[in-house]
Amino acid sequence: LLAGLDQLGGLVLNGSKSHRKPGHMNISVDGVHGEALIASLSNIAVSSGSACNSAVSATSHVLKAMGVSQQLAMSAIRMSLGRFTNRQEIEAVVSHVVQVIKTLRAINPKEHAN
């Protein structure tokens, strides 16, 4: 999933690449507000925070504690894979997310300097 999305550039993996729970990732997307991205991905289960804080729309206190900038914290989304998620589903999600990010960046090019 990360390798497919990384083709965009401007993505930051929040947290350690090696010390993490498999199937879960939190990424910041340069030039895209996380809430706009989530709203545009209504057919994909993503969130802007941890599962225990999913009802809260504030910037993640964990990302702040990790030293993530306010701008990148506001552009963060959390994605998880299920035990039965297959390669075709991942490829479909990657394709859709890439297109949505490109569209959102085109709408507001000032936020994304690539």
C-alpha positions in Angstrom: 0.0 0.0 0.0 2.7 2.5 1.0 4.9 1.6 -2.0 2.0 2.3 -4.3 1.1 5.6 -2.8 4.7 6.7 -2.5 4.8 7.2 -6.3 3.1 10.6 -5.7 5.9 12.1 -3.8 5.2 14.4 -0.9 4.1 11.6 1.4 5.5 11.2 4.9 5.2 8.0 6.9 4.5 9.0 10.4 6.4 6.7 12.8 9.0 4.1 12.4 9.1 2.1 9.2 10.3 -1.0 10.9 8.8 -0.8 14.4 5.1 -0.8 13.6 2.1 -3.1 13.7 1.7 -4.8 10.3 -1.2 -3.6 8.2 -1.4 -0.1 9.8 0.0 3.2 8.7 -0.3 6.8 9.3 0.8 9.1 6.5 0.8 12.8 5.9 0.1 14.0 2.4 1.8 17.3 1.5 -0.5 19.8 0.0 -3.7 18.1 1.0 -5.8 18.7 4.1 -6.5 15.4 5.8 -10.3 16.1 6.3 -10.6 17.0 2.6 -8.9 13.8 1.6 -11.1 11.7 4.0 -14.2 13.4 2.6 -13.1 12.6 -1.0 -12.4 9.0 -0.1 -15.9 8.2 1.2 -15.8 4.7 -0.4 -12.6 3.8 1.5 -12.3 3.3 5.3 -9.7 5.9 6.4 -9.5 8.3 9.3 -7.5 11.2 10.6 -6.8 9.8 14.0 -6.5 6.7 16.1 -9.5 4.4 16.4 -10.0 5.4 20.0 -10.2 9.1 19.0 -12.1 8.7 15.7 -14.9 11.0 16.9 -12.5 13.8 17.6 -11.5 16.1 14.7 -8.6 17.8 16.4 -5.0 17.3 15.3 -3.5 14.1 16.7 -1.7 14.7 20.0 0.5 11.7 19.3 1.7 13.2 16.0 2.4 16.5 17.8 4.4 14.6 20.5 6.4 12.9 17.8 7.4 16.3 16.5 5.3 16.3 13.3 4.6 19.8 12.2 1.1 21.2 12.5 0.8 21.4 8.7 1.7 17.7 8.2 -0.3 16.6 11.2 -3.4 18.3 9.7 -2.7 16.3 6.5 -2.4 13.0 8.2 -4.6 10.0 7.5 -4.6 6.5 9.0 -5.1 3.4 6.8 -5.3 -0.2 7.8 -5.4 -3.5 5.9 -7.6 -6.4 7.0 -6.5 -9.9 7.3 -8.3 -10.9 4.1 -7.4 -7.8 2.1 -6.0 -9.0 -1.3 -3.6 -7.5 -3.8 -6.3 -6.5 -6.2 -8.1 -4.5 -3.5 -4.8 -2.8 -2.5 -4.1 -1.9 -6.1 -7.7 -0.5 -6.6 -7.3 1.6 -3.4 -3.9 2.9 -4.5 -5.2 3.9 -7.9 -8.2 5.7 -6.4 -6.2 7.5 -3.6 -3.5 8.6 -6.1 -6.2 10.1 -8.4 -8.0 11.9 -5.5 -4.7 13.4 -4.1 -3.7 14.6 -7.6 -7.2 16.2 -8.0 -7.0 17.9 -4.5 -3.5 19.2 -5.2 -4.6 20.6 -8.5 -7.5 22.4 -6.8 -5.1 24.1 -4.3 -1.6 24.1 -5.9 -0.2 26.7 -3.4 -0.3 24.1 -0.6 1.7 21.6 -2.6 5.1 22.7 -3.9 6.6 19.8 -5.9 
